[in-house]
Amino acid sequence: MTSRTGTTLPLVPAAAFVLVWSSGYISGPAAVDAAGPFSVLGWRFVLAALLAAGLAVALRRPTRMDRDTLRRVAAVGFVMNAVQFGLMYVAFDLGLGATLASLLHALSPVLTALLAAAILGERVSPLQVAGFAIGVVGVLLVLGADLGHAGGPVAVLVGCLSMLTLSLGTLGQRWIGAQPDLLWSAAVQFAVSAPPLLALGWITEGVWPVTDTRQAVVSVLYLAVVNSIVGLVLLAVLVLRGGSGAAASLFFLSPPVTAVLAWLVLDETLSPTQLVGLVVAVVGVGAATRTRRTPVPVPASQQDPQDPVGTQ
């Protein structure tokens, strides 16, 4: 598999990464269907932090991180994990569909470029503006005139806020400055995100907000092990092979792959108009980000200032 930059990507890790990234939009709704969204995320990040730290110790990864860098990594991780995922999982709980959630996050890299132009005075190309507009048109086609199938206006609004938070947090990546170890950085970011989510879950959802124990346990384990850790490792492999922009051509496969997974697992279906909207959105985002060097979400320690961050 070859990216637009001409870098050849290893086929198996590339395909696995697309599948893992897309599956996050399936495991998330499955988890909140069985337990409260804040509690689910809190449990996920506790387990993910332990796994990331354990893997870092096992691999003898360097722990060098000064206090200032640690504080910045933690702050960015809180925004990108606790806030961004917290909003999206609330949207899932309200009924937001997996495909629409994936589409909203796919728009985030382009929105990041536009925000950088508006806030920081960075240059933005006409193709980026046009691509974002086309992407929005595609999302509107998927939404249709009736928002009931998407969970209602509140669910859509919260999903959009998640997208905005992802873009704003992405702009904050340059604030970190240093490049701490990938696994230790992830462990810190997971660890700082868990306590506030657990506390919020206890306050708003109760001590044990579980309606289906088996599904909740399986979903949380999948989220922590596969989406948080395996996805991180796969992305690291792709970055090692081709740099932080190597997976650019893969990112835009997520919405259609998510749509297929949602149909198979969650029984979500799209009308012909919505399918057209899905294609339009993917084409628009793909065109808008084609001029950018690194539009794919990568971990904070290997981040381009305009790249989204986090795991699914």
C-alpha positions in Angstrom: 0.0 0.0 0.0 1.4 3.4 -1.0 0.5 6.7 0.5 0.2 9.9 -1.5 3.7 10.9 -0.3 5.0 7.9 -2.1 5.8 5.9 1.1 5.0 2.2 0.9 3.1 1.1 3.9 3.1 -2.5 5.2 -0.2 -3.9 4.0 -1.2 -6.0 7.1 -0.5 -3.3 9.8 -2.2 -0.7 7.5 -5.3 -2.8 7.0 -5.3 -3.7 10.7 -5.0 -0.1 11.8 -8.0 1.0 9.6 -10.1 -1.9 11.1 -9.0 -1.1 14.7 -9.6 2.7 14.3 -13.0 2.1 12.7 -14.0 -0.5 15.3 -13.8 2.2 18.0 -17.0 3.7 16.7 -18.6 0.3 17.2 -17.2 -0.7 20.6 -18.1 2.8 22.0 -21.8 2.5 21.3 -21.8 -1.1 22.4 -20.2 -0.1 25.7 -22.6 2.8 26.5 -25.5 0.5 25.7 -24.4 -1.7 28.6 -23.1 0.9 31.1 -22.9 4.6 31.8 -20.7 6.5 29.3 -18.5 8.3 32.0 -18.0 5.1 34.0 -17.1 3.1 30.8 -14.5 5.6 29.8 -13.1 5.8 33.3 -12.7 2.0 33.5 -11.2 2.0 30.0 -8.5 4.5 30.8 -7.6 2.9 34.1 -6.9 -0.4 32.3 -5.3 1.3 29.3 -2.9 3.3 31.6 -1.8 0.1 33.4 -1.3 -1.7 30.1 0.7 1.2 28.5 2.9 1.6 31.6 3.4 -2.2 31.9 4.4 -2.4 28.2 6.7 0.6 28.6 8.4 -1.1 31.5 8.6 -4.5 29.7 10.2 -2.9 26.7 12.5 -0.7 28.9 11.3 2.5 27.3 13.0 5.7 28.5 11.2 7.5 31.2 12.8 10.9 30.5 10.2 13.6 30.9 10.8 16.9 32.7 8.1 18.4 34.9 7.0 21.0 32.4 6.7 18.4 29.6 4.8 16.1 31.9 2.3 18.8 32.8 1.7 19.6 29.2 1.4 16.0 28.1 -1.1 15.5 30.9 -3.1 18.6 30.0 -3.4 17.7 26.3 -4.2 14.1 27.2 -7.0 15.3 29.5 -8.6 17.3 26.7 -8.2 14.7 24.0 -9.3 11.7 26.1 -11.5 12.9 29.0 -13.2 15.8 27.3 -13.3 14.7 23.6 -14.2 11.1 24.3 -16.5 12.1 27.1 -18.5 14.2 24.7 -18.6 11.6 22.0 -19.7 8.8 24.4 -22.5 11.0 25.8 -23.5 11.5 22.1 -23.5 7.7 21.7 -25.6 7.4 24.8 -28.1 9.9 23.3 -28.3 7.8 20.1 -25.7 9.2 17.8 -24.9 6.6 15.1 -21.4 5.1 14.6 -21.1 6.1 11.0 -22.0 9.7 11.7 -19.6 9.9 14.6 -16.8 8.6 12.3 -17.7 11.2 9.7 -17.6 14.0 12.2 -14.2 13.0 13.4 -13.0 12.6 9.8 -13.8 16.3 9.3 -11.6 17.3 12.3 -8.3 17.5 10.4 -9.7 20.0 8.0 -11.4 21.9 10.7 -8.1 22.1 12.5 -6.5 23.7 9.5 -9.3 26.2 9.3 -9.0 27.0 13.0 -5.3 27.4 12.7 -5.9 29.9 9.9 -8.5 31.8 11.9 -6.7 31.8 15.3 -3.0 31.6 14.5 -3.0 33.3 11.1 -1.7 30.2 9.3 -2.3 29.8 5.6 -5.2 27.7 4.3 -5.7 26.7 0.7 -8.9 27.2 -1.3 -9.0 23.4 -1.7 -9.1 22.9 2.1 -12.0 25.4 2.4 -13.9 23.8 -0.5 -13.2 20.3 0.8 -14.5 21.1 4.2 -17.6 22.6 2.7 -18.1 19.5 0.6 -17.6 17.3 3.7 -20.2 19.3 5.6 -22.6 18.9 2.8 -22.0 15.2 2.9 -22.6 15.0 6.6 -25.9 17.0 6.1 -27.0 14.5 3.5 -26.3 11.7 6.0 -28.2 13.5 8.7 -31.2 14.2 6.4 -34.2 16.4 7.4 -35.1 14.3 10.4 -32.5 14.2 13.2 -34.5 11.6 15.1 -32.5 8.7 13.6 -29.3 10.3 14.7 -30.4 10.6 18.3 -31.9 14.1 18.0 -30.4 17.6 17.8 -28.7 17.3 21.2 -26.8 14.2 20.2 -25.7 15.8 17.0 -24.7 18.9 18.8 -22.6 17.0 21.4 -21.0 15.0 18.6 -20.0 18.3 16.9 -18.6 19.6 20.1 -16.5 16.4 20.3 -15.2 17.2 16.8 -14.4 20.8 17.8 -12.7 19.7 21.0 -10.6 17.3 19.0 -9.5 20.1 16.6 -8.8 22.6 19.4 -6.8 20.0 21.3 -4.9 19.2 18.1 -3.8 22.8 17.9 -2.5 22.5 21.4 -0.1 19.8 20.4 2.7 22.3 19.5 2.4 23.5 23.1 4.0 20.2 24.3 7.2 21.0 22.4 9.2 18.0 23.5 8.8 14.5 22.2 8.4 12.2 25.2 8.3 8.4 24.7 5.1 7.2 23.0 4.1 4.6 25.6 4.9 6.7 28.7 3.1 9.6 27.1 0.0 7.5 26.5 0.2 6.1 30.0 0.2 9.6 31.5 -2.6 10.8 29.3 -4.8 7.8 30.1 -4.0 8.0 33.8 -5.0 11.7 34.1 -8.2 11.1 32.2 -9.5 8.3 34.4 -10.1 9.9 37.8 -12.4 12.8 36.7 -14.4 10.5 34.5 -14.8 8.0 37.3 -15.9 10.7 39.7 -18.3 12.2 37.2 -19.7 8.7 36.5 -20.2 8.1 40.2 -22.0 11.4 40.7 -24.2 11.2 37.6 -24.6 7.5 36.9 -24.2 5.8 40.3 -21.7 3.4 41.8 -22.6 0.6 39.4 -24.3 1.9 36.2 -24.3 -1.4 34.4 -27.3 -3.0 32.7 -25.5 -5.8 31.0 -22.4 -7.0 32.8 -21.1 -9.3 30.2 -21.4 -6.7 27.4 -19.9 -4.0 29.5 -16.9 -6.1 30.5 -16.2 -7.3 26.9 -16.6 -3.8 25.5 -14.3 -2.1 28.1 -11.7 -4.8 27.6 -11.9 -4.3 23.8 -11.7 -0.5 24.1 -8.7 -0.7 26.4 -6.7 -3.5 24.8 -7.5 -3.2 21.1 -8.5 0.4 20.6 -6.2 2.1 23.1 -3.1 -0.2 23.0 -3.1 -2.3 19.8 -4.2 0.8 17.8 -1.3 2.7 19.4 1.2 0.0 18.5 -0.1 -0.4 14.9 0.2 3.4 14.4 3.7 3.4 15.8 4.6 0.7 13.2 3.2 2.8 10.4 4.9 6.0 11.7 8.2 4.1 11.9 7.9 3.0 8.3 6.8 6.2 6.8 6.8 9.1 9.3 3.7 10.7 11.0 2.1 11.3 7.6 2.4 7.7 6.3 -1.1 6.7 7.4 -2.7 9.7 5.7 -4.3 7.7 3.0 -5.8 5.3 5.6 -7.6 7.8 7.7 -10.3 8.4 5.1 -11.2 4.8 4.9 -12.6 4.9 8.4 -16.1 6.3 7.7 -17.0 3.7 5.0 -15.4 0.9 7.0 -17.3 2.1 10.0 -20.5 2.0 8.0 -19.9 -1.6 7.0 -19.1 -2.6 10.6 -22.1 -0.7 12.0 -24.3 -2.5 9.5 -22.8 -5.9 10.5 -22.6 -5.4 14.3 -25.1 -2.7 15.3 -27.7 -3.2 12.5 -27.3 0.4 11.4 -28.5 1.0 7.8 -28.1 3.9 5.5 -30.6 5.1 2.9 -29.5 5.7 -0.7 -29.3 9.4 0.0 -27.2 8.8 3.1 -24.9 6.6 1.2 -24.4 9.4 -1.3 -23.7 11.7 1.5 -21.1 9.3 2.9 -19.3 9.3 -0.4 -19.5 13.0 -0.8 -18.1 13.6 2.8 -15.2 11.2 2.3 -14.3 12.7 -1.1 -14.5 16.3 0.3 -12.3 15.5 3.4 -9.9 13.5 1.3 -9.5 16.4 -1.2 -9.2 19.0 1.6 -6.4 17.1 3.4 -4.5 16.0 0.3 -2.5 19.2 0.4 -1.5 18.6 4.1 1.5 16.6 5.1 0.1 14.7 8.2 -3.6 14.6 8.6 -3.8 11.3 10.5 -4.4 11.1 14.2 -1.1 10.1 15.9 -0.1 10.0 19.5 1.1 13.2 21.2 4.7 12.2 21.3 4.9 12.0 17.5 2.5 14.8 16.7 2.5 17.3 13.9 0.9 20.5 15.2 -2.1 20.1 13.0 -2.6 16.4 13.6 -5.5 15.0 15.7 -4.5 12.9 18.6 -5.8 10.0 20.6 -7.0 6.4 20.1 -10.3 5.1 19.2 
